[in-house]
Amino acid sequence: MASCEVGPVSNVSPGMLSAEEQVHVARAADERIAAGFDADGHPGGPFSEKNPPPGKLFGGYAKGASGVTWLEAADALGVVSWNVLAHVHTHWNAAEHGGAPKSLESDAQRISRHARVVRRLHALRPAVALLQEVDATLMPQDWQGGPLPCGEHLDGYTPFRSYTPPWGHRRHAEGTAVLLRDDAWTRDRAVPTVRIDASAATGWKTAMVVHARSVSDPALGPVAFASVHLRYGAPSEQRALLTTALAARRDETVPMVLGGDFNASPTLLARERIDAPLLQAGLCRIPTPDDAPTRPCAGLGMRDGEVIDHIYVAGMTLAGPTQVGPLPRSERGPWETATAQGDGSDHAWVSAPLTVSR
């Protein structure tokens, strides 16, 4: 099993350096102090890993006289994972949207809520968005640009979707999606794009896996991006879906970012070994800020919640602090229009700035 280090690490091993190189390292230590670090690389001045110079991100420690490596903020790969609450699932939220028991939100409520979701994606402008509970009322299966049903635009993104067909009471397909921002990433056509369909083995949930190359640095090689939605309370099916998504990765040398709604807290993931396939494949969970829930807990009130939405990575470095979006703060949930606290879903988005490890 690979090590689970996702933060910036030093690439200097003093025992492997010549005398001349050790002089350079000593000089680098002095420069670290001037840049805001002590000689051991710990924060010791005005700048730190969590407080970089304006427009910069901490990129690690460089061998030689360059000291601290600061990245341009634009060089970071912004990834957002978000369950955007499918219209077809809002029968579970009847008490919040004010409809009859087991009823869906109204068309007007759906349009208003989806507009807030799209506006938030616009504001975040991630290079890659890993979405769950996307349905045809938000993003039709044939959408490739232009206005969405809610009237908002999400131009500049190419979508890849794995939807479950309509069945039973559901009038619309829904599932998972990966959105690549066109000026940042383009699909690698040398590697198959894999749509993992819903089945009994996966708990009737889907996943989407796309390999892409950096537009600004095509020589970087492909990165695998996966959006997953795991079934609640079904560890075997949860592990099966993750295993299937991992099998779509070209090979274990390819960096991978896998995000989604796991329907399980970090404690439950460990206890039930739900994320065992990810750990065995060398993926590590990106830490999120303490006490920042991504989903309200039923019966505990809107101010309480749990972390069930996660991002796992391999071959990537966390280039800055992870952020968790706001949850609704009223009993109306995502249908509260008098507050700006929520973003149109009953899940919070998780955003992580990443760089490909070299």
C-alpha positions as CSV (number, residue, x, y, z in Angstrom):
1,M,0.0,0.0,0.0
2,A,1.4,3.4,-1.0
3,S,2.0,6.2,1.6
4,C,-0.8,8.6,2.1
5,E,1.1,11.9,2.0
6,V,-0.8,14.5,0.0
7,G,0.7,17.7,1.4
8,P,3.9,19.5,0.3
9,V,7.0,17.6,1.3
10,S,10.7,18.3,1.0
11,N,12.6,16.8,-1.8
12,V,16.0,17.4,-0.1
13,S,17.7,14.4,1.7
14,P,20.8,15.9,3.4
15,G,22.5,12.5,3.7
16,M,22.5,12.2,-0.1
17,L,24.1,15.6,-0.9
18,S,27.6,16.5,-1.6
19,A,29.5,19.1,0.4
20,E,28.8,21.7,-2.3
21,E,25.1,20.8,-2.4
22,Q,24.9,21.0,1.4
23,V,26.2,24.6,1.2
24,H,23.3,25.3,-1.2
25,V,20.9,23.7,1.2
26,A,22.2,25.8,4.0
27,R,21.7,28.9,1.9
28,A,18.2,27.7,1.0
29,A,17.5,27.4,4.8
30,D,18.4,31.1,5.2
31,E,16.1,32.0,2.3
32,R,13.3,30.0,3.9
33,I,13.7,32.2,7.0
34,A,13.5,35.3,4.9
35,A,10.5,33.9,3.1
36,G,8.7,33.2,6.3
37,F,10.0,29.7,7.3
38,D,12.5,28.6,9.9
39,A,15.6,26.5,8.9
40,D,13.6,23.3,9.2
41,G,10.9,24.5,6.9
42,H,8.3,25.3,9.6
43,P,6.4,28.6,9.5
44,G,8.5,31.2,11.2
45,G,7.7,34.5,9.6
46,P,5.1,36.5,7.7
47,F,4.4,33.7,5.2
48,S,3.6,30.1,5.7
49,E,2.0,27.1,3.9
50,K,-1.4,28.4,4.9
51,N,-0.5,32.1,4.4
52,P,1.5,32.4,1.2
53,P,2.4,35.7,-0.5
54,P,-0.4,37.3,-2.5
55,G,-1.2,35.4,-5.7
56,K,1.0,32.5,-4.6
57,L,0.6,28.9,-3.3
58,F,3.1,26.9,-1.3
59,G,4.8,24.3,-3.6
60,G,7.3,22.7,-1.3
61,Y,11.0,23.1,-0.6
62,A,13.5,23.2,-3.6
63,K,16.9,21.7,-3.6
64,G,19.7,24.3,-3.9
65,A,19.5,28.1,-3.3
66,S,15.9,28.6,-4.3
67,G,14.6,27.8,-0.9
68,V,10.8,27.7,-0.7
69,T,9.0,27.1,-4.0
70,W,5.9,29.3,-4.4
71,L,3.5,28.4,-7.1
72,E,1.4,30.9,-9.0
73,A,-2.2,30.4,-7.8
74,A,-3.3,30.0,-11.4
75,D,-1.1,26.9,-11.6
76,A,-3.2,25.0,-9.1
77,L,-5.8,22.6,-10.3
78,G,-9.1,23.6,-8.6
79,V,-11.3,20.5,-8.1
80,V,-14.8,20.7,-6.7
81,S,-16.8,17.7,-5.6
82,W,-20.5,18.3,-5.0
83,N,-23.8,16.4,-4.6
84,V,-26.2,19.0,-6.2
85,L,-29.4,17.2,-5.1
86,A,-31.3,15.6,-8.0
87,H,-34.9,16.9,-8.6
88,V,-36.0,13.3,-8.7
89,H,-34.9,12.7,-5.1
90,T,-36.7,15.7,-3.6
91,H,-39.6,13.6,-2.5
92,W,-37.4,12.9,0.6
93,N,-37.4,16.6,1.3
94,A,-41.2,17.3,1.2
95,A,-41.2,18.8,4.7
96,E,-38.6,21.3,3.6
97,H,-40.0,22.3,0.2
98,G,-43.5,22.4,1.6
99,G,-45.2,19.9,-0.7
100,A,-47.4,17.0,0.1
101,P,-45.7,13.9,1.6
102,K,-43.5,12.1,-0.9
103,S,-44.0,14.9,-3.5
104,L,-41.3,16.5,-5.6
105,E,-40.4,20.1,-5.4
106,S,-42.4,22.4,-7.8
107,D,-41.0,23.3,-11.2
108,A,-40.5,26.9,-9.9
109,Q,-38.6,25.7,-6.9
110,R,-36.4,23.5,-9.0
111,I,-35.6,26.2,-11.5
112,S,-34.7,28.6,-8.7
113,R,-32.6,26.1,-6.8
114,H,-30.7,24.9,-9.9
115,A,-30.0,28.5,-10.9
116,R,-28.3,28.9,-7.5
117,V,-26.3,25.7,-8.1
118,V,-25.0,26.9,-11.5
119,R,-24.2,30.4,-10.2
120,R,-22.1,28.8,-7.4
121,L,-20.2,26.7,-10.0
122,H,-19.6,29.9,-12.0
123,A,-18.2,31.6,-8.9
124,L,-16.0,28.7,-8.0
125,R,-14.9,28.1,-11.6
126,P,-13.1,24.8,-10.9
127,A,-10.9,23.3,-13.5
128,V,-12.7,20.1,-12.8
129,A,-16.1,19.5,-11.2
130,L,-17.1,16.1,-9.9
131,L,-20.8,16.1,-9.5
132,Q,-23.4,13.7,-8.1
133,E,-27.2,13.6,-8.3
134,V,-27.1,15.5,-11.6
135,D,-30.3,14.8,-13.4
136,A,-31.7,15.7,-16.8
137,T,-33.7,18.7,-15.3
138,L,-30.4,20.3,-14.4
139,M,-28.2,19.0,-17.3
140,P,-29.9,17.1,-20.1
141,Q,-28.1,14.1,-21.5
142,D,-27.5,15.9,-24.8
143,W,-26.4,19.2,-23.3
144,Q,-23.0,20.4,-24.7
145,G,-23.4,24.1,-24.1
146,G,-25.9,26.9,-24.3
147,P,-28.7,27.6,-21.8
148,L,-29.6,25.0,-19.2
149,P,-33.2,24.3,-18.3
150,C,-32.9,26.7,-15.3
151,G,-32.0,29.5,-17.7
152,E,-28.4,29.8,-16.5
153,H,-25.3,29.1,-18.7
154,L,-22.3,26.9,-17.9
155,D,-20.3,27.7,-21.0
156,G,-16.6,26.7,-21.2
157,Y,-17.1,23.2,-19.7
158,T,-17.3,19.8,-21.4
159,P,-19.5,17.3,-19.6
160,F,-19.2,13.5,-19.2
161,R,-22.2,11.8,-17.7
162,S,-23.3,8.5,-16.4
163,Y,-27.0,8.6,-15.8
164,T,-29.4,6.0,-14.5
165,P,-32.4,5.8,-16.9
166,P,-35.8,6.9,-15.6
167,W,-37.6,4.1,-13.8
168,G,-40.5,3.8,-11.4
169,H,-41.7,7.2,-10.2
170,R,-38.7,8.9,-11.6
171,R,-39.4,10.9,-14.8
172,H,-35.8,11.9,-15.4
173,A,-32.4,10.2,-15.6
174,E,-29.9,11.1,-12.9
175,G,-26.4,10.1,-11.9
176,T,-22.8,11.3,-11.8
177,A,-20.8,13.8,-14.0
178,V,-17.3,15.0,-14.6
179,L,-17.0,18.6,-16.0
180,L,-13.7,19.6,-17.6
181,R,-13.1,23.3,-18.0
182,D,-12.1,23.7,-21.6
183,D,-9.2,26.2,-21.1
184,A,-7.6,23.9,-18.5
185,W,-8.2,20.2,-19.3
186,T,-9.0,18.2,-22.4
187,R,-10.1,14.6,-22.6
188,D,-7.3,12.2,-23.4
189,R,-8.7,10.2,-26.3
190,A,-6.0,7.5,-26.0
191,V,-7.6,6.3,-22.8
192,P,-11.3,5.1,-22.8
193,T,-13.8,7.2,-21.0
194,V,-15.7,4.8,-18.7
195,R,-19.4,5.2,-17.7
196,I,-20.1,2.9,-14.8
197,D,-23.8,2.1,-15.0
198,A,-26.1,1.4,-12.0
199,S,-26.5,-2.2,-11.2
200,A,-27.3,-4.4,-8.2
201,A,-23.6,-5.0,-7.6
202,T,-23.0,-1.2,-7.2
203,G,-26.1,-0.6,-5.2
204,W,-27.9,1.0,-8.2
205,K,-25.4,3.9,-8.1
206,T,-23.2,5.2,-10.9
207,A,-19.7,6.6,-11.5
208,M,-17.9,8.5,-14.3
209,V,-14.2,8.2,-15.0
210,V,-12.4,10.5,-17.5
211,H,-8.7,10.7,-18.3
212,A,-7.6,14.3,-19.3
213,R,-4.5,16.2,-20.2
214,S,-3.5,19.7,-19.1
215,V,-4.1,22.3,-21.9
216,S,-1.1,24.4,-20.7
217,D,1.2,21.4,-20.2
218,P,0.3,18.5,-22.5
219,A,3.6,16.7,-21.7
220,L,2.4,16.3,-18.2
221,G,0.6,13.1,-19.1
222,P,-2.9,12.1,-18.3
223,V,-4.8,12.5,-15.0
224,A,-7.8,10.3,-14.2
225,F,-10.8,12.1,-12.8
226,A,-13.7,10.1,-11.2
227,S,-17.1,11.1,-9.8
228,V,-18.8,8.5,-7.6
229,H,-22.0,8.2,-5.6
230,L,-22.0,5.4,-3.1
231,R,-25.2,3.8,-1.8
232,Y,-26.1,4.5,1.9
233,G,-25.6,1.6,4.3
234,A,-24.2,-0.9,1.9
235,P,-20.5,-1.4,2.4
236,S,-20.1,-4.3,0.0
237,E,-21.8,-2.3,-2.8
238,Q,-19.8,0.8,-1.9
239,R,-16.5,-1.1,-2.1
240,A,-17.6,-2.7,-5.4
241,L,-18.3,0.7,-7.0
242,L,-15.0,2.1,-5.9
243,T,-13.2,-1.0,-7.2
244,T,-14.9,-0.6,-10.5
245,A,-14.0,3.1,-10.8
246,L,-10.3,2.3,-9.9
247,A,-10.2,-0.4,-12.6
248,A,-11.0,2.3,-15.2
249,R,-7.7,4.1,-14.3
250,R,-5.2,3.4,-17.0
251,D,-2.6,2.2,-14.6
252,E,-1.3,3.0,-11.1
253,T,1.3,5.4,-12.4
254,V,-1.4,7.8,-13.6
255,P,-2.4,10.5,-11.0
256,M,-6.0,10.2,-10.0
257,V,-8.6,12.4,-8.4
258,L,-11.7,10.7,-7.1
259,G,-14.5,12.6,-5.4
260,G,-18.1,12.1,-4.5
261,D,-20.8,11.5,-2.0
262,F,-19.7,8.4,0.0
263,N,-22.7,8.4,2.3
264,A,-20.2,7.6,5.1
265,S,-18.2,9.6,7.6
266,P,-14.4,9.1,7.9
267,T,-15.1,7.0,11.0
268,L,-17.5,4.8,9.1
269,L,-15.2,4.5,6.1
270,A,-12.5,3.2,8.4
271,R,-14.7,0.9,10.5
272,E,-16.4,-0.8,7.5
273,R,-13.2,-0.6,5.4
274,I,-15.3,1.1,2.7
275,D,-12.3,3.0,1.4
276,A,-10.0,0.0,1.5
277,P,-9.9,-0.3,-2.4
278,L,-8.8,3.3,-2.5
279,L,-6.1,3.0,0.1
280,Q,-4.8,-0.2,-1.5
281,A,-4.5,1.6,-4.8
282,G,-2.5,4.4,-3.2
283,L,-5.2,7.0,-3.0
284,C,-5.4,9.2,0.1
285,R,-8.2,11.3,1.5
286,I,-7.8,15.1,1.2
287,P,-8.3,16.5,4.7
288,T,-11.1,19.0,5.2
289,P,-11.5,21.7,7.9
290,D,-12.6,20.5,11.3
291,D,-16.3,20.8,12.1
292,A,-17.3,21.6,8.6
293,P,-20.2,19.2,7.8
294,T,-21.1,18.5,4.2
295,R,-24.6,17.2,4.9
296,P,-27.1,17.9,7.7
297,C,-27.9,15.0,10.0
298,A,-31.5,14.0,10.1
299,G,-33.1,14.9,13.4
300,L,-30.2,16.9,14.6
301,G,-31.2,20.3,13.2
302,M,-29.7,22.2,10.3
303,R,-26.7,23.4,12.3
304,D,-25.5,19.9,12.9
305,G,-24.2,17.5,10.3
306,E,-21.6,15.1,9.2
307,V,-18.8,14.8,6.7
308,I,-19.8,12.3,4.0
309,D,-18.5,14.0,0.8
310,H,-14.8,13.3,0.2
311,I,-12.0,13.7,-2.3
312,Y,-9.2,11.1,-2.6
313,V,-6.1,11.5,-4.7
314,A,-2.9,9.7,-5.9
315,G,0.0,11.4,-7.5
316,M,-1.3,14.9,-6.4
317,T,-0.2,17.5,-3.9
318,L,-2.5,19.7,-1.9
319,A,-1.4,23.2,-2.8
320,G,-3.5,25.2,-0.4
321,P,-6.3,24.9,2.2
322,T,-9.4,22.8,1.4
323,Q,-12.7,24.6,1.5
324,V,-16.2,23.4,2.4
325,G,-19.2,25.4,1.2
326,P,-22.2,26.5,3.3
327,L,-25.2,24.4,4.2
328,P,-28.7,25.7,4.4
329,R,-29.3,27.3,7.8
330,S,-33.1,27.1,8.1
331,E,-35.8,24.4,8.3
332,R,-36.6,25.1,4.7
333,G,-33.2,23.7,3.6
334,P,-32.2,24.4,0.0
335,W,-35.6,26.0,-0.6
336,E,-35.0,29.0,1.8
337,T,-34.8,31.9,-0.6
338,A,-34.4,34.6,2.1
339,T,-30.9,33.6,3.0
340,A,-27.6,33.4,1.1
341,Q,-26.3,30.7,3.4
342,G,-27.0,27.8,1.0
343,D,-26.1,27.1,-2.6
344,G,-29.1,25.2,-3.8
345,S,-28.3,21.7,-2.5
346,D,-28.6,19.8,0.8
347,H,-24.9,19.0,0.5
348,A,-22.0,21.4,0.8
349,W,-19.4,21.5,-2.0
350,V,-15.8,20.5,-1.2
351,S,-13.0,22.4,-3.0
352,A,-9.3,21.5,-3.1
353,P,-6.4,23.2,-4.9
354,L,-4.2,20.5,-6.3
355,T,-1.0,20.2,-8.3
356,V,0.3,17.1,-10.1
357,S,3.3,15.7,-8.1
358,R,6.5,15.5,-10.1
